[in-house]
Amino acid sequence: MVTSSATGQVAHTDAWQAMILNSSDGNFWALASVLSVIGLACGLGIFYFIRRARLIEDTPTSRIRSAPQGHVEIIGRVKYLANEAITAPLTLLPCAWYYYKIEKQETVHTGKGSHTTWRTLEEKTSERAFVCIDETGQCLIDPRGAEVHTHGEDSWQGSSKWPAQSKPARQGFFSMGGSYRYTERRLNEHDTLYALGKFTTVDPNKAHGDISDEMRIILKLWKQDQDTLLKQFDANRDGSIDMDEWEAVRQAAQQQAYQQRLSRADKPAIHVLSKTDDFRRPYILSVNSQSSMANRYKLKALACVVGFVLLAPTALWMIIVRLSV
């Protein structure tokens, strides 16, 4: 005996099959292509987000002073570079990093009617470096190319391209707002920062090469000012530097190179965190904890699993039904 529920399911399936068979070739293959592409993207996203979650979980936290060179994870507090804040363009609040976007609401007319959409007028991310500090030292953070996660965002609307007020006002659920929308995210001083990226240590002495390299640079600069060079080292005043005088020039350049190196001897090494050249290793700056970031990527992977399971078989079933006729 066939139940009414089973009968309804069969009828529902027959209706879908009829729609697939009766649709035009253009509409059918457009829909099948979209579902296939999204399903494939979800399948790739599963591996992408799981790999990121595993990388975050498996990378040990390093102290800044003893961190190895390469792809590392550090945790510290945000500090302004040279104790100078930058100003976020929309809210005018001091911060260490910002991202903002200005959009305008527009009406788009099509053959099927009209609808409203938001068009981006201006969008910018700050590129100025800031500092991350822990109990062992400090590291310069180059935010260019980083995936940055902040404590939410400020978003509000107004009637002009640039907001008339520096701080976003609270808007009720039924507030009409305005035709312009503003969005801003910031990293603030003293925020706890989770950072995953390429760690590089620059030694002030090694950055200038050895003594001979510094000597060559000094000599090159001196040669560009022949009048001063002759005035200081042309002992016999014949208008040229002979072999004996040139040796005196070399000794003076060597002495200056040693003095420059000694003046840098008490300067500490500079640690820098930046984007890695390996696309498989992400550059992440986040106010969220390590576990929170890992869980976030796991949830995204789970969403991709759901999308893949729903869309890929659906697209395949549609194609089989269509081609079976």
C-alpha positions in Angstrom: 0.0 0.0 0.0 1.4 3.4 -1.0 1.0 6.0 1.6 0.0 9.6 0.9 3.4 10.8 2.0 5.2 8.6 -0.5 2.7 9.6 -3.2 3.5 13.3 -2.4 7.2 12.7 -2.7 6.9 11.0 -6.0 4.7 13.8 -7.3 7.2 16.3 -6.1 10.0 14.5 -7.8 8.0 14.2 -11.0 7.3 18.0 -10.9 11.1 18.7 -10.6 11.8 16.3 -13.5 9.2 17.9 -15.6 10.6 21.4 -14.9 14.1 20.1 -15.8 12.9 18.5 -19.0 10.7 21.5 -20.1 13.2 24.3 -19.4 15.2 25.8 -22.3 18.7 24.6 -23.0 20.2 28.0 -22.1 18.4 28.2 -18.7 19.0 24.6 -17.8 22.8 24.6 -18.5 23.2 28.0 -16.9 21.6 26.7 -13.6 23.5 23.3 -13.8 26.8 25.1 -14.4 26.2 27.5 -11.4 25.3 24.6 -9.1 28.3 22.6 -10.3 30.8 25.5 -9.9 29.5 26.3 -6.4 29.6 22.6 -5.4 33.1 22.3 -6.7 34.1 25.5 -4.8 32.6 24.0 -1.6 34.6 20.8 -2.2 37.8 22.7 -2.5 36.9 24.9 0.4 36.6 21.8 2.7 40.3 21.1 2.2 41.3 24.8 2.2 39.7 25.6 5.6 40.6 22.3 7.3 44.2 22.9 6.3 44.2 26.4 7.8 42.6 25.1 11.0 45.3 22.4 11.3 48.1 24.8 10.5 46.9 27.2 13.3 46.5 24.3 15.8 49.9 22.7 14.9 52.0 25.9 14.9 53.5 26.4 18.4 53.4 29.9 19.9 56.9 31.4 19.9 58.4 34.1 22.1 59.5 37.1 20.1 63.0 37.2 21.4 63.6 33.5 20.6 61.3 33.0 17.6 62.9 31.1 14.7 63.2 32.5 11.3 60.3 31.5 9.0 56.6 31.0 9.4 55.8 31.4 13.1 53.0 32.2 15.5 53.3 35.0 18.1 50.9 36.4 20.7 51.2 39.9 22.2 49.7 43.3 22.6 49.3 45.9 20.0 51.4 49.1 20.3 51.7 52.2 18.2 54.8 52.6 16.1 57.0 55.3 17.7 54.1 55.8 20.1 52.2 57.6 17.4 48.6 56.5 16.6 47.1 56.8 13.1 43.6 58.2 12.6 40.8 56.1 11.2 39.3 58.1 8.3 35.5 57.7 9.1 35.3 57.7 12.9 38.4 59.8 13.4 39.4 57.5 16.3 43.1 56.7 17.0 44.2 53.2 16.1 47.1 51.1 15.0 45.4 49.8 11.8 42.1 50.5 10.0 40.0 49.4 7.0 37.1 51.4 5.7 34.6 51.3 2.9 32.1 53.9 1.6 29.2 52.6 -0.5 26.3 54.3 -2.2 22.8 52.9 -2.7 21.7 52.8 -6.3 18.7 51.6 -8.2 19.4 49.2 -11.1 16.8 48.8 -13.8 16.6 45.6 -15.8 14.1 44.0 -18.2 12.6 42.1 -15.3 12.2 45.2 -13.1 14.4 47.2 -10.8 16.3 46.5 -7.5 18.6 48.4 -5.2 22.2 47.6 -4.7 25.2 49.1 -2.9 28.1 50.3 -5.1 31.5 50.8 -3.5 32.8 54.3 -3.9 35.9 54.1 -1.8 37.8 51.4 0.0 41.1 51.4 1.7 43.3 49.5 4.2 46.1 51.2 6.1 49.6 50.0 5.3 51.5 51.6 8.2 53.4 49.2 10.4 52.7 48.8 14.1 54.3 46.9 17.0 53.4 43.7 18.8 55.0 43.2 22.2 55.2 40.3 24.6 57.2 39.8 27.8 60.4 39.0 25.9 60.5 41.8 23.2 58.8 43.5 20.4 58.1 42.8 16.7 57.3 45.1 13.9 54.1 44.1 12.1 53.8 44.9 8.4 50.0 44.6 7.8 50.2 44.6 4.0 48.6 41.4 2.6 47.4 40.3 6.0 44.0 38.7 6.8 42.9 40.9 9.7 40.2 40.0 12.2 39.0 42.8 14.6 36.4 43.2 17.4 33.5 43.6 15.0 33.0 46.7 12.9 31.2 50.0 12.9 28.6 50.4 10.2 26.1 53.2 9.7 24.4 55.3 7.0 24.3 58.9 6.0 23.3 61.4 3.4 26.8 62.4 2.1 29.8 60.6 0.7 31.8 61.3 3.9 30.0 61.0 7.2 28.8 64.2 8.8 29.6 62.9 12.2 32.8 61.2 13.2 31.2 58.5 15.4 28.5 56.2 14.2 25.0 56.9 15.7 22.8 54.1 16.8 20.0 53.5 14.3 16.8 51.8 15.0 15.6 48.7 13.2 13.2 50.8 11.1 15.6 53.7 10.6 15.8 54.8 6.9 19.5 55.8 7.4 20.7 57.3 4.1 21.8 56.6 0.6 25.5 56.2 1.8 26.8 53.4 3.9 30.0 53.5 5.9 31.9 50.6 7.3 35.1 50.7 9.4 37.2 48.2 11.3 40.2 48.9 13.6 43.0 47.4 15.6 43.5 49.4 18.7 46.4 49.9 21.0 46.5 47.3 23.8 44.4 44.8 21.8 45.6 41.2 22.3 47.0 40.1 19.0 47.3 36.6 17.5 49.7 36.8 14.6 50.7 34.1 12.1 53.2 35.0 9.4 56.8 35.2 8.2 59.2 36.1 11.0 62.5 37.8 10.0 65.2 39.2 12.2 67.3 42.1 10.9 70.7 42.6 12.6 71.8 46.3 12.3 75.4 45.2 11.7 74.7 42.4 9.2 72.3 44.6 7.3 75.3 46.7 6.2 77.5 43.7 5.2 81.1 43.4 6.4 83.7 46.1 6.9 84.9 46.0 3.3 81.3 46.5 2.1 80.9 49.6 4.2 84.3 50.9 3.1 83.3 50.6 -0.5 80.1 52.6 0.2 82.0 55.3 2.0 84.7 55.6 -0.8 81.9 55.8 -3.4 80.3 58.7 -1.6 83.7 60.5 -1.2 84.5 60.1 -4.9 81.3 61.9 -5.7 82.7 65.0 -4.0 86.1 65.4 -5.6 86.7 68.9 -4.2 86.4 67.8 -0.6 88.4 64.6 -1.3 91.3 66.7 -2.7 91.1 69.2 0.1 91.4 66.5 2.7 93.9 64.0 1.1 95.9 65.8 -1.6 98.9 66.3 0.6 101.3 67.6 -2.2 98.6 69.8 -3.7 99.1 68.6 -7.3 95.4 68.4 -8.0 95.2 64.6 -8.0 95.3 61.6 -5.6 98.5 59.5 -6.0 99.1 56.0 -4.7 100.3 57.1 -1.3 97.5 59.5 -0.8 95.0 56.9 -2.0 96.2 54.6 0.8 95.5 57.3 3.3 92.0 57.7 1.8 91.4 53.9 2.3 92.7 54.0 5.9 90.4 56.9 6.7 87.4 55.1 5.1 88.2 52.0 7.0 88.4 53.9 10.3 85.0 55.6 9.6 83.5 52.2 8.8 84.7 50.8 12.1 83.3 53.9 13.9 79.9 53.4 12.2 79.8 49.8 13.2 80.6 50.6 16.8 77.9 53.2 16.9 75.4 50.5 16.0 76.7 47.8 18.3 74.3 48.7 21.1 71.3 48.7 18.9 69.1 45.6 19.3 68.0 43.4 16.4 64.8 44.3 14.6 62.1 41.6 14.4 59.6 41.9 11.5 56.4 39.9 10.8 55.1 40.1 7.2 53.3 38.2 4.5 55.0 34.9 3.4 55.8 34.2 -0.2 54.2 30.8 0.1 50.5 31.0 -0.7 49.9 27.8 1.4 51.0 29.6 4.5 48.5 32.3 5.5 49.3 35.7 7.0 46.8 36.3 9.8 46.4 39.1 12.3 43.6 38.6 14.8 42.2 39.8 18.1 40.7 36.3 18.5 42.6 33.5 20.2 44.3 30.6 18.5 41.5 28.1 19.4 38.9 30.6 18.3 40.5 31.1 14.9 40.9 27.3 14.4 37.2 26.8 15.3 36.2 29.5 12.9 37.9 27.7 10.0 36.4 24.4 11.0 32.9 25.9 10.9 33.7 27.2 7.4 34.8 23.8 6.4 31.6 22.3 7.8 29.6 24.8 5.8 31.5 23.8 2.7 30.7 20.1 3.4 27.0 20.9 3.6 27.1 22.9 0.4 29.1 20.2 -1.4 26.7 17.4 -0.3 23.6 19.4 -1.3 24.7 21.0 -4.6 27.1 18.5 -6.3 24.6 15.6 -6.3 21.8 17.9 -7.3 23.7 19.2 -10.3 24.6 15.6 -11.2 21.1 14.4 -10.9 19.8 17.3 -13.0 22.3 16.5 -15.8 21.4 12.8 -15.7 17.7 13.5 -15.9 18.2 15.9 -18.8 20.4 13.6 -20.8 18.3 10.5 -20.2 15.6 11.7 -22.5 
